[in-house]
Amino acid sequence: MSNTQVARPARGWRAEITRMQWLVLLGTTMGWALDGFAGSLYALVLGPAMTELLPHSGIAVNLDDIGFYGGLTVALFLAGWAVGGLLFGILADYFGRVRVLSAGIVTYAVFTALATFADTWWQLGALRFVAGLGSGVEAPVGAALVAEVWRNRHRARACGVMMSGYAGGFFIAALAYQLLGDHGWRLMMGIAVAPALLVWFIRRYVPEPPEIRGAIAHAGYGSRRARSPRRTGSSCAGCSPRRC
């Protein structure tokens, strides 16, 4: 009897990764890239935008005021980012990662583009705050989605690839500004609506993790049971069980 064992062919790392994992990584990385694109684009047009909007707000245009009020709009965006991260992170536990991620992307894309119609610095600041709310979705929800789907030794690499998308968005913004910057800051803010197109891809191709679907369904079922007590075979006084 031979003790020779047939050697099994070595499996590459690609064989350990499923189609679902690739789709989730692609969707979240694109989300980060377009988030970085919108944020970097604003930094490029901040000076021209403040130069035009400050006189409409009754403020003289000088370097100090451009820096001060422009900095306030950036601070409002970051405040929205912090609030949005907390808010969308909570909502994702109730309504699912994919649905909430899509809602956040639409929020920051649409409200970034709406800055095109701002007439004063405070209108721009208010729009930047709401855009920041949507931008905050990427960190908690995108990271959670990748961590829940990539349950193998490549999880840390996948998270690194996803986060690198944000830096990639800087290069996309620089290219867009090089090609279209001469047309004014309003057009540049208008093209920031592009991330909303990503929602179609996410809703169509990025699946919700099965355990999240199950947890949401279970929680919903439990809440309905709590509101509607289960009927038993016992009857009320003077009534038949069927009529009770």
VOKEKE-736420 format. One record per residue (C-alpha): z, x, y; residue number from 1; residue in three letters. Coordinates in nm, 4 decimals, decimal comma. Layout:
BEGIN
<r z="Z" x="X" y="Y" resi="NUM" resn="Ala"/>
...
REM end
This chain:
BEGIN
<r z="0,0000" x="0,0000" y="0,0000" resi="1" resn="Met"/>
<r z="-0,1089" x="0,1518" y="0,3285" resi="2" resn="Ser"/>
<r z="0,1335" x="0,1851" y="0,6155" resi="3" resn="Asn"/>
<r z="-0,1461" x="0,2229" y="0,8642" resi="4" resn="Thr"/>
<r z="-0,1192" x="-0,0251" y="1,1515" resi="5" resn="Gln"/>
<r z="-0,4144" x="-0,1424" y="1,3540" resi="6" resn="Val"/>
<r z="-0,3707" x="-0,0410" y="1,7157" resi="7" resn="Ala"/>
<r z="-0,3863" x="-0,3290" y="1,9570" resi="8" resn="Arg"/>
<r z="-0,6109" x="-0,2849" y="2,2576" resi="9" resn="Pro"/>
<r z="-0,4199" x="-0,2133" y="2,5759" resi="10" resn="Ala"/>
<r z="-0,4139" x="-0,5010" y="2,8219" resi="11" resn="Arg"/>
<r z="-0,4725" x="-0,4191" y="3,1867" resi="12" resn="Gly"/>
<r z="-0,2618" x="-0,5519" y="3,4696" resi="13" resn="Trp"/>
<r z="-0,5264" x="-0,8090" y="3,5580" resi="14" resn="Arg"/>
<r z="-0,4663" x="-0,9817" y="3,2249" resi="15" resn="Ala"/>
<r z="-0,1085" x="-1,0524" y="3,3323" resi="16" resn="Glu"/>
<r z="-0,2151" x="-1,2494" y="3,6406" resi="17" resn="Ile"/>
<r z="-0,3343" x="-1,6070" y="3,6196" resi="18" resn="Thr"/>
<r z="-0,5903" x="-1,7920" y="3,8296" resi="19" resn="Arg"/>
<r z="-0,3103" x="-1,9944" y="3,9848" resi="20" resn="Met"/>
<r z="-0,1363" x="-1,6781" y="4,1009" resi="21" resn="Gln"/>
<r z="-0,4558" x="-1,5415" y="4,2574" resi="22" resn="Trp"/>
<r z="-0,5198" x="-1,8675" y="4,4444" resi="23" resn="Leu"/>
<r z="-0,1647" x="-1,8813" y="4,5803" resi="24" resn="Val"/>
<r z="-0,1829" x="-1,5185" y="4,6939" resi="25" resn="Leu"/>
<r z="-0,5215" x="-1,5732" y="4,8589" resi="26" resn="Leu"/>
<r z="-0,4086" x="-1,8869" y="5,0407" resi="27" resn="Gly"/>
<r z="-0,0835" x="-1,7400" y="5,1724" resi="28" resn="Thr"/>
<r z="-0,2458" x="-1,4097" y="5,2718" resi="29" resn="Thr"/>
<r z="-0,5146" x="-1,5943" y="5,4657" resi="30" resn="Met"/>
<r z="-0,2417" x="-1,8001" y="5,6296" resi="31" resn="Gly"/>
<r z="-0,0620" x="-1,4858" y="5,7446" resi="32" resn="Trp"/>
<r z="-0,3901" x="-1,3302" y="5,8626" resi="33" resn="Ala"/>
<r z="-0,4829" x="-1,6292" y="6,0766" resi="34" resn="Leu"/>
<r z="-0,1260" x="-1,6479" y="6,2068" resi="35" resn="Asp"/>
<r z="-0,1510" x="-1,2861" y="6,3155" resi="36" resn="Gly"/>
<r z="-0,4940" x="-1,3588" y="6,4608" resi="37" resn="Phe"/>
<r z="-0,3623" x="-1,6399" y="6,6821" resi="38" resn="Ala"/>
<r z="-0,0572" x="-1,4418" y="6,7942" resi="39" resn="Gly"/>
<r z="-0,2484" x="-1,1244" y="6,8739" resi="40" resn="Ser"/>
<r z="-0,5189" x="-1,3197" y="7,0521" resi="41" resn="Leu"/>
<r z="-0,2591" x="-1,4587" y="7,2915" resi="42" resn="Tyr"/>
<r z="-0,1363" x="-1,1100" y="7,3763" resi="43" resn="Ala"/>
<r z="-0,4921" x="-1,0118" y="7,4689" resi="44" resn="Leu"/>
<r z="-0,5467" x="-1,3051" y="7,7062" resi="45" resn="Val"/>
<r z="-0,1954" x="-1,3289" y="7,8517" resi="46" resn="Leu"/>
<r z="-0,2780" x="-1,1385" y="8,1707" resi="47" resn="Gly"/>
<r z="-0,5897" x="-1,3388" y="8,2675" resi="48" resn="Pro"/>
<r z="-0,4147" x="-1,6657" y="8,1742" resi="49" resn="Ala"/>
<r z="-0,1140" x="-1,5962" y="8,3978" resi="50" resn="Met"/>
<r z="-0,3402" x="-1,4812" y="8,6803" resi="51" resn="Thr"/>
<r z="-0,5112" x="-1,8202" y="8,6765" resi="52" resn="Glu"/>
<r z="-0,2116" x="-2,0446" y="8,6041" resi="53" resn="Leu"/>
<r z="0,0564" x="-1,9034" y="8,8353" resi="54" resn="Leu"/>
<r z="-0,1126" x="-2,0190" y="9,1596" resi="55" resn="Pro"/>
<r z="-0,1334" x="-2,3713" y="9,0111" resi="56" resn="His"/>
<r z="0,2427" x="-2,3504" y="8,9584" resi="57" resn="Ser"/>
<r z="0,3125" x="-2,2503" y="9,3202" resi="58" resn="Gly"/>
<r z="0,3849" x="-1,8878" y="9,2281" resi="59" resn="Ile"/>
<r z="0,2216" x="-1,5874" y="9,3879" resi="60" resn="Ala"/>
<r z="0,0214" x="-1,3626" y="9,1602" resi="61" resn="Val"/>
<r z="0,1632" x="-1,0124" y="9,1256" resi="62" resn="Asn"/>
<r z="0,2356" x="-0,7813" y="8,8388" resi="63" resn="Leu"/>
<r z="0,6060" x="-0,8617" y="8,8323" resi="64" resn="Asp"/>
<r z="0,5544" x="-1,2383" y="8,8088" resi="65" resn="Asp"/>
<r z="0,2744" x="-1,2031" y="8,5547" resi="66" resn="Ile"/>
<r z="0,5098" x="-1,0016" y="8,3368" resi="67" resn="Gly"/>
<r z="0,8061" x="-1,2330" y="8,3914" resi="68" resn="Phe"/>
<r z="0,6400" x="-1,5700" y="8,3328" resi="69" resn="Tyr"/>
<r z="0,4119" x="-1,4334" y="8,0674" resi="70" resn="Gly"/>
<r z="0,7200" x="-1,2979" y="7,8941" resi="71" resn="Gly"/>
<r z="0,8817" x="-1,6409" y="7,9137" resi="72" resn="Leu"/>
<r z="0,5892" x="-1,7976" y="7,7289" resi="73" resn="Thr"/>
<r z="0,6196" x="-1,5319" y="7,4602" resi="74" resn="Val"/>
<r z="0,9952" x="-1,5958" y="7,4366" resi="75" resn="Ala"/>
<r z="0,9299" x="-1,9696" y="7,3999" resi="76" resn="Leu"/>
<r z="0,6872" x="-1,8978" y="7,1174" resi="77" resn="Phe"/>
<r z="0,9426" x="-1,6806" y="6,9376" resi="78" resn="Leu"/>
<r z="1,2130" x="-1,9451" y="6,9856" resi="79" resn="Ala"/>
<r z="0,9790" x="-2,1998" y="6,8307" resi="80" resn="Gly"/>
<r z="0,9086" x="-1,9583" y="6,5464" resi="81" resn="Trp"/>
<r z="1,2801" x="-1,9324" y="6,4684" resi="82" resn="Ala"/>
<r z="1,3343" x="-2,3088" y="6,4818" resi="83" resn="Val"/>
<r z="1,0160" x="-2,3752" y="6,2849" resi="84" resn="Gly"/>
<r z="1,1144" x="-2,1331" y="6,0123" resi="85" resn="Gly"/>
<r z="1,4403" x="-2,3190" y="5,9594" resi="86" resn="Leu"/>
<r z="1,2871" x="-2,6649" y="5,9939" resi="87" resn="Leu"/>
<r z="0,9852" x="-2,6140" y="5,7691" resi="88" resn="Phe"/>
<r z="1,1950" x="-2,4241" y="5,5166" resi="89" resn="Gly"/>
<r z="1,4183" x="-2,7288" y="5,4767" resi="90" resn="Ile"/>
<r z="1,1242" x="-2,9702" y="5,4646" resi="91" resn="Leu"/>
<r z="0,9551" x="-2,7623" y="5,1942" resi="92" resn="Ala"/>
<r z="1,2448" x="-2,8332" y="4,9597" resi="93" resn="Asp"/>
<r z="1,1907" x="-3,2071" y="5,0014" resi="94" resn="Tyr"/>
<r z="0,8137" x="-3,2446" y="5,0312" resi="95" resn="Phe"/>
<r z="0,6735" x="-2,9409" y="4,8491" resi="96" resn="Gly"/>
<r z="0,5545" x="-2,5955" y="4,9485" resi="97" resn="Arg"/>
<r z="0,1820" x="-2,6652" y="4,9743" resi="98" resn="Val"/>
<r z="0,2118" x="-2,9828" y="5,1814" resi="99" resn="Arg"/>
<r z="0,4559" x="-2,8300" y="5,4312" resi="100" resn="Val"/>
<r z="0,2593" x="-2,5043" y="5,4525" resi="101" resn="Leu"/>
<r z="-0,0516" x="-2,7047" y="5,5401" resi="102" resn="Ser"/>
<r z="0,1355" x="-2,9041" y="5,8055" resi="103" resn="Ala"/>
<r z="0,2677" x="-2,5862" y="5,9663" resi="104" resn="Gly"/>
<r z="-0,0742" x="-2,4219" y="5,9783" resi="105" resn="Ile"/>
<r z="-0,2295" x="-2,7288" y="6,1412" resi="106" resn="Val"/>
<r z="0,0545" x="-2,7365" y="6,3956" resi="107" resn="Thr"/>
<r z="0,0170" x="-2,3804" y="6,5186" resi="108" resn="Tyr"/>
<r z="-0,3631" x="-2,3885" y="6,5096" resi="109" resn="Ala"/>
<r z="-0,3983" x="-2,7133" y="6,7048" resi="110" resn="Val"/>
<r z="-0,1307" x="-2,6396" y="6,9639" resi="111" resn="Phe"/>
<r z="-0,2585" x="-2,2877" y="7,0185" resi="112" resn="Thr"/>
<r z="-0,6039" x="-2,4306" y="7,0861" resi="113" resn="Ala"/>
<r z="-0,4582" x="-2,6997" y="7,3158" resi="114" resn="Leu"/>
<r z="-0,3500" x="-2,4199" y="7,5491" resi="115" resn="Ala"/>
<r z="-0,7119" x="-2,4300" y="7,6618" resi="116" resn="Thr"/>
<r z="-0,6210" x="-2,7357" y="7,8707" resi="117" resn="Phe"/>
<r z="-0,3028" x="-2,5950" y="8,0293" resi="118" resn="Ala"/>
<r z="-0,2963" x="-2,6073" y="8,4089" resi="119" resn="Asp"/>
<r z="0,0417" x="-2,4454" y="8,4813" resi="120" resn="Thr"/>
<r z="0,2458" x="-2,1724" y="8,3195" resi="121" resn="Trp"/>
<r z="0,5135" x="-2,4158" y="8,1992" resi="122" resn="Trp"/>
<r z="0,2524" x="-2,6347" y="8,0284" resi="123" resn="Gln"/>
<r z="0,1304" x="-2,3235" y="7,8504" resi="124" resn="Leu"/>
<r z="0,4899" x="-2,2329" y="7,7622" resi="125" resn="Gly"/>
<r z="0,5564" x="-2,5770" y="7,6136" resi="126" resn="Ala"/>
<r z="0,2415" x="-2,5572" y="7,4019" resi="127" resn="Leu"/>
<r z="0,3367" x="-2,2070" y="7,2878" resi="128" resn="Arg"/>
<r z="0,6784" x="-2,3344" y="7,1789" resi="129" resn="Phe"/>
<r z="0,5249" x="-2,6045" y="6,9588" resi="130" resn="Val"/>
<r z="0,2707" x="-2,3553" y="6,8242" resi="131" resn="Ala"/>
<r z="0,5655" x="-2,1304" y="6,7378" resi="132" resn="Gly"/>
<r z="0,7225" x="-2,4136" y="6,5385" resi="133" resn="Leu"/>
<r z="0,4154" x="-2,4220" y="6,3160" resi="134" resn="Gly"/>
<r z="0,3871" x="-2,0454" y="6,3008" resi="135" resn="Ser"/>
<r z="0,7377" x="-2,0278" y="6,1569" resi="136" resn="Gly"/>
<r z="0,6181" x="-2,1917" y="5,8350" resi="137" resn="Val"/>
<r z="0,4598" x="-1,8758" y="5,6958" resi="138" resn="Glu"/>
<r z="0,7709" x="-1,6669" y="5,6479" resi="139" resn="Ala"/>
<r z="0,9953" x="-1,9025" y="5,4463" resi="140" resn="Pro"/>
<r z="0,7385" x="-2,1269" y="5,2777" resi="141" resn="Val"/>
<r z="0,4612" x="-1,8749" y="5,2100" resi="142" resn="Gly"/>
<r z="0,7066" x="-1,6186" y="5,0760" resi="143" resn="Ala"/>
<r z="0,8810" x="-1,8791" y="4,8597" resi="144" resn="Ala"/>
<r z="0,5479" x="-1,9968" y="4,7190" resi="145" resn="Leu"/>
<r z="0,4435" x="-1,6452" y="4,6195" resi="146" resn="Val"/>
<r z="0,7858" x="-1,5622" y="4,4735" resi="147" resn="Ala"/>
<r z="0,7906" x="-1,8818" y="4,2656" resi="148" resn="Glu"/>
<r z="0,4399" x="-1,8378" y="4,1267" resi="149" resn="Val"/>
<r z="0,4297" x="-1,4596" y="4,0744" resi="150" resn="Trp"/>
<r z="0,7023" x="-1,4431" y="3,8111" resi="151" resn="Arg"/>
<r z="0,6150" x="-1,1066" y="3,6670" resi="152" resn="Asn"/>
<r z="0,6507" x="-0,7380" y="3,7495" resi="153" resn="Arg"/>
<r z="0,3842" x="-0,7674" y="4,0207" resi="154" resn="His"/>
<r z="0,5854" x="-1,0008" y="4,2439" resi="155" resn="Arg"/>
<r z="0,6828" x="-0,7353" y="4,4995" resi="156" resn="Ala"/>
<r z="0,3224" x="-0,6147" y="4,5245" resi="157" resn="Arg"/>
<r z="0,2022" x="-0,9693" y="4,5774" resi="158" resn="Ala"/>
<r z="0,4512" x="-1,0220" y="4,8595" resi="159" resn="Cys"/>
<r z="0,3374" x="-0,6939" y="5,0159" resi="160" resn="Gly"/>
<r z="-0,0258" x="-0,8027" y="5,0041" resi="161" resn="Val"/>
<r z="0,0643" x="-1,1375" y="5,1599" resi="162" resn="Met"/>
<r z="0,2567" x="-0,9749" y="5,4465" resi="163" resn="Met"/>
<r z="-0,0281" x="-0,7311" y="5,5151" resi="164" resn="Ser"/>
<r z="-0,2421" x="-1,0286" y="5,6067" resi="165" resn="Gly"/>
<r z="-0,0557" x="-1,0573" y="5,9370" resi="166" resn="Tyr"/>
<r z="-0,1606" x="-0,7072" y="6,0399" resi="167" resn="Ala"/>
<r z="-0,5148" x="-0,7843" y="5,9308" resi="168" resn="Gly"/>
<r z="-0,5151" x="-1,0720" y="6,1777" resi="169" resn="Gly"/>
<r z="-0,4727" x="-0,8209" y="6,4606" resi="170" resn="Phe"/>
<r z="-0,8072" x="-0,6613" y="6,3767" resi="171" resn="Phe"/>
<r z="-0,9767" x="-1,0013" y="6,3576" resi="172" resn="Ile"/>
<r z="-0,8389" x="-1,0878" y="6,7020" resi="173" resn="Ala"/>
<r z="-0,9556" x="-0,7552" y="6,8468" resi="174" resn="Ala"/>
<r z="-1,3051" x="-0,8134" y="6,7101" resi="175" resn="Leu"/>
<r z="-1,3156" x="-1,1683" y="6,8471" resi="176" resn="Ala"/>
<r z="-1,2016" x="-1,0461" y="7,1898" resi="177" resn="Tyr"/>
<r z="-1,4639" x="-0,7748" y="7,1898" resi="178" resn="Gln"/>
<r z="-1,7378" x="-1,0269" y="7,1165" resi="179" resn="Leu"/>
<r z="-1,6184" x="-1,3263" y="7,3225" resi="180" resn="Leu"/>
<r z="-1,3655" x="-1,1921" y="7,5727" resi="181" resn="Gly"/>
<r z="-1,6139" x="-1,2056" y="7,8601" resi="182" resn="Asp"/>
<r z="-1,6265" x="-1,5855" y="7,8302" resi="183" resn="His"/>
<r z="-1,2705" x="-1,6286" y="7,9528" resi="184" resn="Gly"/>
<r z="-0,9249" x="-1,6805" y="7,8112" resi="185" resn="Trp"/>
<r z="-0,9668" x="-2,0540" y="7,7560" resi="186" resn="Arg"/>
<r z="-1,2493" x="-2,0062" y="7,5084" resi="187" resn="Leu"/>
<r z="-1,0458" x="-1,7409" y="7,3302" resi="188" resn="Met"/>
<r z="-0,7529" x="-1,9784" y="7,2907" resi="189" resn="Met"/>
<r z="-0,9895" x="-2,2509" y="7,1761" resi="190" resn="Gly"/>
<r z="-1,1190" x="-2,0507" y="6,8812" resi="191" resn="Ile"/>
<r z="-0,7594" x="-2,0151" y="6,7602" resi="192" resn="Ala"/>
<r z="-0,8080" x="-2,3584" y="6,6029" resi="193" resn="Val"/>
<r z="-0,9881" x="-2,1762" y="6,3200" resi="194" resn="Ala"/>
<r z="-0,6741" x="-2,1513" y="6,0998" resi="195" resn="Pro"/>
<r z="-0,6806" x="-2,5297" y="6,0637" resi="196" resn="Ala"/>
<r z="-0,9875" x="-2,4860" y="5,8423" resi="197" resn="Leu"/>
<r z="-0,7665" x="-2,2974" y="5,5974" resi="198" resn="Leu"/>
<r z="-0,5781" x="-2,6178" y="5,5234" resi="199" resn="Val"/>
<r z="-0,8809" x="-2,7537" y="5,3380" resi="200" resn="Trp"/>
<r z="-0,8732" x="-2,4513" y="5,1049" resi="201" resn="Phe"/>
<r z="-0,4971" x="-2,4711" y="5,0528" resi="202" resn="Ile"/>
<r z="-0,4922" x="-2,8436" y="4,9821" resi="203" resn="Arg"/>
<r z="-0,7878" x="-2,8167" y="4,7440" resi="204" resn="Arg"/>
<r z="-0,7237" x="-2,4939" y="4,5549" resi="205" resn="Tyr"/>
<r z="-0,3591" x="-2,3856" y="4,5966" resi="206" resn="Val"/>
<r z="-0,1425" x="-2,5715" y="4,3440" resi="207" resn="Pro"/>
<r z="0,2174" x="-2,6720" y="4,3857" resi="208" resn="Glu"/>
<r z="0,4417" x="-2,4818" y="4,1403" resi="209" resn="Pro"/>
<r z="0,5200" x="-2,7128" y="3,8455" resi="210" resn="Pro"/>
<r z="0,8951" x="-2,6661" y="3,8756" resi="211" resn="Glu"/>
<r z="0,8824" x="-2,7670" y="4,2433" resi="212" resn="Ile"/>
<r z="0,6845" x="-3,0801" y="4,1601" resi="213" resn="Arg"/>
<r z="0,9387" x="-3,1628" y="3,8924" resi="214" resn="Gly"/>
<r z="1,2362" x="-3,0999" y="4,1213" resi="215" resn="Ala"/>
<r z="1,0921" x="-3,3193" y="4,3965" resi="216" resn="Ile"/>
<r z="1,0071" x="-3,5964" y="4,1526" resi="217" resn="Ala"/>
<r z="1,3535" x="-3,5766" y="3,9970" resi="218" resn="His"/>
<r z="1,5238" x="-3,5888" y="4,3370" resi="219" resn="Ala"/>
<r z="1,3177" x="-3,8876" y="4,4411" resi="220" resn="Gly"/>
<r z="1,3938" x="-4,0674" y="4,1178" resi="221" resn="Tyr"/>
<r z="1,7631" x="-3,9974" y="4,1561" resi="222" resn="Gly"/>
<r z="1,7712" x="-4,1295" y="4,5122" resi="223" resn="Ser"/>
<r z="1,5991" x="-4,4513" y="4,4086" resi="224" resn="Arg"/>
<r z="1,8493" x="-4,4991" y="4,1305" resi="225" resn="Arg"/>
<r z="2,1342" x="-4,4472" y="4,3738" resi="226" resn="Ala"/>
<r z="1,9957" x="-4,7145" y="4,6055" resi="227" resn="Arg"/>
<r z="1,9125" x="-4,9601" y="4,3245" resi="228" resn="Ser"/>
<r z="2,1990" x="-4,9886" y="4,0745" resi="229" resn="Pro"/>
<r z="2,0879" x="-5,0291" y="3,7191" resi="230" resn="Arg"/>
<r z="2,1238" x="-5,3782" y="3,5824" resi="231" resn="Arg"/>
<r z="2,3200" x="-5,4299" y="3,2653" resi="232" resn="Thr"/>
<r z="2,3416" x="-5,7105" y="3,0194" resi="233" resn="Gly"/>
<r z="2,6566" x="-5,8487" y="3,1829" resi="234" resn="Ser"/>
<r z="2,6085" x="-6,1680" y="3,3807" resi="235" resn="Ser"/>
<r z="2,7721" x="-6,3242" y="3,6803" resi="236" resn="Cys"/>
<r z="3,0057" x="-6,6192" y="3,6393" resi="237" resn="Ala"/>
<r z="2,8018" x="-6,9331" y="3,5725" resi="238" resn="Gly"/>
<r z="2,4663" x="-6,7497" y="3,5401" resi="239" resn="Cys"/>
<r z="2,2667" x="-6,6504" y="3,2411" resi="240" resn="Ser"/>
<r z="2,1887" x="-6,2808" y="3,1933" resi="241" resn="Pro"/>
<r z="1,8164" x="-6,3479" y="3,2399" resi="242" resn="Arg"/>
<r z="1,8693" x="-6,5224" y="3,5770" resi="243" resn="Arg"/>
<r z="2,1058" x="-6,2493" y="3,7000" resi="244" resn="Cys"/>
REM end
